[in-house]
């Protein structure tokens, strides 16, 4: 097994109290690994392209993942977990879309 470094710094990793209380830690870590490797989850094609550009240009990065992987995820609304890394790379936050 080999180590692949993240595409960008995550800064301090935090979660809203709602996410921390409802989403298992193991799932959060799985989603975080995907986020830092450039797998943006279930964002639309335009947002994925924006994220790819943001990695290089230093802008905010938003990923969206299903909370329950057996159910559909649109990237917003029910069954969606967001991860946002701020443009200055000081913090990465887990939150639900309605907490934004």
N, C-alpha and C positions, 0 to 999 in steps of 0.2 A: 504494500500500500504506500502511496506517495502523497505528499502534501501539496495542494494547489493553493497558492495565496489568494485572498479575496481581490476582486477587481478594484476595490476602493476601500478607504478606511470607514469603519462603522461608527467611530466615536463611542460615546457611552450608549449602551443598549438598555432601553427602558420599555415598560409596557404600562398601559393604562390599568387602573385597578380592576376594571371590568374584564379586560382581556386576561389579566393575571388570574382572576377568579374563575374564568370559564373555559379557558383553552389549556389543555395539558402541556406542561413544560417541554416534553419530548417533541410535540408537534410544533411548538414555537421554534425550537432549535432546528428542526428539519426545514421549516420555512425560511429561517434566517440563513441557513447554508445555501439554499436555492437563491435567495436574494443577493447574497454577496458574491455568488458565482455568475450572476447575469441571467438567471432563469426567473423572469419577472412574473411567472404564474399566469393568471387569467386576465391580464390587462389586454386592451385592444391593440391591434397592430400599430396604430399611431403612437400610443403611449409606450409600447415596447421600443419603438424607434427613438422616441424622445429620451427614454432611459438610456439607451445605448449611447446617444450623444451626450447625455448628462454625465456619464462616467468619465468621458474625456474632457468635457468643458467645465466640470465642477458645479453642476446644477443639482437640484433636488431629485431624488430617485424614489419612485413609488412602485411597489409590487403588491399584487393581490393574490391571495390563496384561499382555497376552500377550507373552511373550518372542519367540516365533515366531508372527507374526500369521496364518499359514496353518493353525495348529492351534487347537483350542478352549482357552479359558481359563475356569476356574470362579471365579477370584478368590482361589484358594488352591491349594496343591499344585503339581504339575508345570506347567511352562510359564507360571508366574506371577511377575511382578516387582511388588513393592510399593514405593510411595513414601509415606513418613510425614513429615508436617510436625508438629513438636511444638506443643503448646498455646501455649507462650510465643513461638513463631515464631523461635526461636534457631537451629534446624537442621532441614533436610529431608534424609532419608536414603533412598537406594535400597538395598533388601535383598530377599532371597528369603524367602518365608514361613517356611521352616524355620530361618532365622537370627534370628527374633523371639524 
